[in-house]
């Protein structure tokens, strides 16, 4: 065993609707950091954040990783909710590796903590994380960079509190976007809180559901298109993976379809003309630059083959790392094993 191993603080869980996915992703990342040469390079310290934002050390974290579930019963008496300081296990950490999806982890908050600590960390920085997390801010950056997007309308939960304002918004959405359209909370991932509206009743319900989860909401025009994804890796000279495609039997790619076995399939590389694949890869790098994202990202696109139209959808700065997740599969198809991929991510960690 190497005496000069780097200590990686892998933090997972989180006060987010994507808590369970984070646990599944963390298991994959821990496996990658424990394979082959990585055993000699790294010592992994696992830190678990529960649903109330409490940070727990290795004893609890390992139990969660082994079971895949939050601990029950938890230690009593419980400390106050929220971050109350680092567990003792964390004092030896050299580089932090967040495996957190959604708010309170992917949105720049944890990245800001690491920066205040003066520690290197894997993935995008504070600005890129915050911009990519908020779909309205992200879309504004895409528009400023000239990246094509499907038509959309942004609004706030406050806009829906007055009946007259809500009615005016609904009419505007119907006139400018039509049906079907998709209603999305601006700051959630993994399709949490997203709904497809085919009529006014579904639109109203979708708006209220999204507004209950997030004060900022985006409504997008529905398009008939293939769903493409490209992975980005690196800082000073980021590179793009091969392009993958997600196909599914459901009406749209919702949470259950994403994370239930047998409900979707991936094609890697995607069956595309070479020029389309190059457009996707080029625009993936362009999008990351526009939003200030480096280190790690998965960039999603819509593609209409009939008219050869390509629209950028979104950037995910801490993409899933489960056994069904595109990010590690795209890099596997691009020549990087899981062991090599997590090593590259740690090697390019910044402050």
C-alpha positions in Angstrom: 0.0 0.0 0.0 1.4 3.4 -1.1 2.3 5.6 1.8 1.8 8.9 -0.1 -1.8 8.3 -1.2 -4.0 11.3 -1.8 -7.1 11.4 0.5 -10.3 11.9 -1.3 -13.3 13.1 0.6 -16.3 11.7 -1.3 -19.5 13.4 -0.1 -22.9 12.1 -1.1 -26.6 12.1 -0.2 -27.8 15.6 0.4 -30.9 17.6 1.2 -32.3 17.1 -2.3 -35.0 15.2 -4.1 -32.3 13.3 -5.9 -30.9 11.8 -2.6 -31.3 8.2 -3.6 -29.6 8.7 -7.0 -26.7 10.3 -5.2 -26.2 7.2 -3.1 -26.3 5.0 -6.2 -23.8 7.3 -8.0 -21.5 7.3 -5.0 -21.3 3.5 -4.9 -20.0 3.6 -8.5 -17.5 6.3 -7.9 -16.1 4.6 -4.8 -15.7 1.4 -6.8 -13.8 3.3 -9.5 -11.5 5.0 -6.9 -10.8 1.5 -5.5 -9.9 -0.2 -8.7 -6.4 -1.0 -10.1 -3.8 1.7 -9.8 -6.3 3.9 -7.9 -5.8 1.7 -4.9 -2.2 3.0 -4.7 -3.1 6.5 -5.6 -6.1 7.3 -3.3 -7.5 6.7 0.1 -11.2 7.4 0.1 -13.0 8.9 3.1 -16.8 8.8 2.6 -19.1 11.5 4.1 -22.9 11.2 4.0 -25.3 14.2 4.1 -28.7 13.2 5.3 -32.0 14.7 4.0 -31.9 17.4 6.6 -28.4 18.5 5.6 -26.5 16.9 8.5 -23.0 15.7 7.7 -22.1 12.2 8.9 -18.7 10.5 9.0 -17.5 7.1 7.8 -19.4 4.9 10.2 -22.8 6.2 9.0 -21.6 6.7 5.4 -20.4 3.2 4.9 -23.6 1.8 6.2 -25.6 3.9 3.7 -23.4 2.8 0.8 -23.6 -0.8 1.8 -27.4 -0.8 2.1 -28.2 1.9 -0.4 -30.6 3.4 2.1 -30.6 6.2 4.6 -29.8 4.9 8.2 -32.9 4.0 10.3 -32.9 4.3 13.2 -30.4 7.2 13.1 -28.2 8.1 16.1 -30.0 9.9 18.8 -30.2 12.6 19.9 -29.9 14.1 16.5 -27.7 17.2 16.0 -29.4 20.3 14.6 -30.3 20.2 10.9 -28.0 21.7 8.3 -24.3 21.9 8.1 -22.8 22.2 11.6 -19.2 21.5 10.7 -17.1 18.7 9.2 -17.0 15.3 10.8 -13.7 14.3 12.4 -13.1 11.9 9.5 -12.9 14.8 7.1 -9.8 16.5 8.6 -7.4 14.5 6.5 -9.1 15.2 3.1 -6.8 16.5 0.4 -9.4 16.7 -2.5 -13.1 16.8 -2.2 -15.2 14.8 -4.6 -18.9 15.8 -4.5 -21.4 13.2 -5.7 -24.4 15.3 -5.1 -27.3 15.9 -7.5 -29.7 18.8 -7.4 -30.0 21.7 -4.9 -27.6 22.0 -1.9 -24.8 20.3 -3.7 -24.8 20.8 -7.4 -25.7 24.4 -7.3 -22.5 26.0 -6.1 -23.3 25.9 -2.4 -20.9 23.0 -1.5 -18.4 24.3 -4.1 -18.4 27.6 -2.2 -17.7 25.7 1.1 -14.8 23.9 -0.5 -13.4 27.1 -1.8 -13.6 28.8 1.6 -11.7 25.8 3.0 -9.0 26.3 0.4 -9.4 22.7 -0.8 -9.3 21.4 -4.4 -12.5 19.7 -5.5 -13.8 17.7 -8.5 -16.1 19.4 -11.0 -17.3 22.8 -11.9 -16.7 25.9 -9.7 -19.2 28.1 -7.9 -20.3 30.2 -10.9 -20.6 27.3 -13.4 -22.4 25.2 -10.9 -24.9 27.9 -10.0 -25.5 28.9 -13.6 -26.0 25.4 -14.9 -28.3 24.5 -12.0 -30.8 27.4 -12.7 -32.4 26.6 -16.1 -33.4 30.3 -16.7 -29.9 31.6 -16.0 -28.4 28.8 -18.2 -30.8 29.5 -21.0 -29.9 33.2 -21.0 -26.2 32.3 -21.2 -26.9 30.0 -24.1 -28.9 32.7 -25.9 -26.0 35.2 -25.5 -23.7 32.7 -27.1 -25.9 32.1 -30.1 -26.8 28.5 -29.2 -30.1 27.4 -30.6 -32.8 26.4 -28.1 -36.4 25.4 -28.3 -38.8 28.3 -27.6 -39.4 28.8 -23.9 -41.0 31.2 -21.4 -39.6 31.8 -17.9 -41.8 32.8 -14.9 -41.8 32.9 -11.1 -44.1 31.3 -8.5 -45.1 34.8 -7.6 -46.6 35.2 -11.1 -49.0 32.4 -10.3 -50.4 33.8 -7.0 -52.8 36.2 -8.6 -55.6 34.7 -10.7 -55.4 37.5 -13.3 -51.6 37.2 -13.7 -51.9 33.4 -13.9 -54.6 33.6 -16.6 -52.5 36.0 -18.6 -49.4 33.7 -18.4 -51.5 30.7 -19.4 -52.8 32.5 -22.5 -49.3 33.7 -23.4 -48.0 30.1 -23.1 -50.8 28.8 -25.3 -50.2 31.5 -27.9 -46.4 31.4 -28.0 -45.6 27.7 -27.3 -48.8 25.8 -27.7 -49.4 22.1 -26.8 -47.7 19.9 -25.9 -45.3 21.8 -23.7 -43.1 20.9 -20.8 -43.2 22.6 -17.4 -40.0 22.4 -15.3 -38.8 23.7 -12.0 -35.7 25.8 -12.8 -33.4 24.3 -10.1 -34.1 20.5 -10.0 -32.6 17.7 -12.0 -33.3 14.1 -12.9 -36.7 15.2 -14.3 -38.0 15.8 -10.7 -41.1 18.0 -10.9 -41.2 18.1 -14.7 -44.6 17.5 -16.4 -45.9 17.3 -19.9 -49.0 19.5 -20.6 -51.3 18.6 -23.5 -54.1 20.9 -22.5 -54.9 23.8 -20.2 -55.8 21.7 -17.2 -52.5 19.8 -17.3 -50.7 23.1 -17.8 -52.2 24.7 -14.8 -51.5 21.6 -12.6 -48.0 21.4 -14.0 -47.3 25.1 -13.2 -48.6 24.8 -9.7 -46.6 21.6 -9.1 -43.4 23.1 -10.4 -43.9 26.4 -8.5 -44.4 24.4 -5.2 -40.9 23.0 -5.7 -39.0 26.0 -7.0 -39.8 29.8 -7.1 -38.5 29.9 -10.7 -40.2 27.9 -13.5 -39.5 27.4 -17.2 -42.0 26.2 -19.8 -40.6 24.8 -23.0 -42.3 24.1 -26.3 -42.6 20.4 -27.0 -40.7 19.2 -30.1 -40.5 15.9 -31.9 -36.8 15.1 -31.6 -34.2 12.5 -30.7 -32.4 13.0 -27.4 -28.6 13.2 -27.6 -26.0 13.5 -24.9 -22.3 14.4 -24.9 -19.9 14.2 -22.0 -17.2 16.8 -21.3 -14.0 16.3 -19.2 -11.1 18.6 -18.3 -10.3 22.2 -17.4 -7.7 24.1 -19.5 -8.2 21.9 -22.6 -11.6 20.2 -22.1 -12.5 17.4 -24.4 -15.8 16.0 -25.6 -16.8 12.3 -25.7 -18.5 10.4 -28.4 -22.2 11.3 -28.7 -24.9 9.0 -27.2 -28.6 8.7 -27.7 -31.3 7.9 -25.2 -34.4 6.0 -26.5 -37.4 5.1 -24.3 -40.8 3.5 -24.5 -42.5 6.1 -22.3 -44.2 9.3 -23.6 -41.2 11.3 -22.4 -38.0 10.8 -20.4 -39.3 11.2 -16.9 -37.7 10.2 -13.5 -39.1 6.7 -13.5 -37.9 6.0 -17.1 -34.5 7.3 -16.3 -33.9 5.2 -13.2 -36.0 2.0 -13.8 -34.3 -0.9 -15.5 -35.7 -1.9 -18.9 -37.6 1.3 -19.5 -35.0 3.0 -21.7 -32.0 2.2 -23.8 -28.9 3.9 -24.9 -27.1 3.9 -28.2 -23.4 4.7 -27.9 -22.2 6.0 -30.3 -25.5 7.4 -31.5 -26.3 6.5 -35.2 -25.7 10.0 -36.6 -24.0 11.5 -39.7 -20.5 12.5 -38.9 -21.2 16.2 -39.3 -24.1 16.1 -36.8 -21.9 14.3 -34.2 -19.2 16.9 -34.7 -21.8 19.7 -34.3 -22.9 18.2 -31.0 -19.4 17.8 -29.7 -18.4 21.3 -30.7 -21.5 22.8 -29.2 -21.1 20.8 -26.0 -17.7 22.6 -25.4 -19.2 25.9 -26.5 -22.0 25.5 -24.0 -19.7 24.8 -21.1 -17.6 27.8 -22.0 -20.7 30.0 -22.1 -21.9 29.0 -18.6 -18.4 28.9 -17.1 -18.4 25.1 -16.5 -15.3 23.0 -16.5 -14.0 19.8 -15.0 -17.1 17.6 -15.6 -20.4 18.0 -17.5 -23.0 16.2 -19.5 -24.6 18.3 -22.2 -28.0 17.3 -23.5 -29.4 18.1 -27.0 -32.6 17.7 -29.0 -32.1 16.7 -32.7 -34.7 16.8 -35.5 -33.3 14.6 -38.2 -36.0 15.6 -40.7 -34.9 19.2 -40.8 -31.3 18.6 -39.4 -32.1 21.0 -36.5 -30.1 20.8 -33.3 -31.2 22.5 -30.1 -29.2 22.5 -26.8 -31.3 21.4 -23.9 -29.2 21.7 -20.7 -25.9 21.1 -18.9 -25.6 18.8 -15.9 -22.5 19.6 -13.9 -22.7 16.6 -11.6 -24.2 13.9 -13.9 -25.4 10.6 -12.6 -22.8 7.9 -12.1 -25.1 4.9 -11.7 -24.9 1.7 -13.7 -27.5 3.3 -16.1 -25.9 6.7 -16.3 -24.7 8.1 -19.6 -21.6 10.0 -18.4 -19.4 7.0 -17.5 -20.8 5.0 -20.4 -19.9 7.8 -22.9 -16.4 7.9 -21.7 -16.1 4.1 -21.7 -17.1 4.2 -25.4 -14.5 7.0 -25.8 -11.7 4.8 -24.4 -11.7 5.6 -20.7 -12.5 2.9 -18.2 -14.3 3.8 -14.9 -10.9 3.6 -13.1 -9.3 5.9 -15.6 -12.3 8.3 -15.7 -12.4 9.0 -11.9 -8.6 9.3 -11.9 -8.8 12.0 -14.6 -11.6 13.8 -12.7 -9.5 13.9 -9.6 -6.3 14.8 -11.5 -8.0 17.9 -13.0 -9.7 19.0 -9.7 -9.4 22.8 -9.1 -9.9 25.2 -6.3 
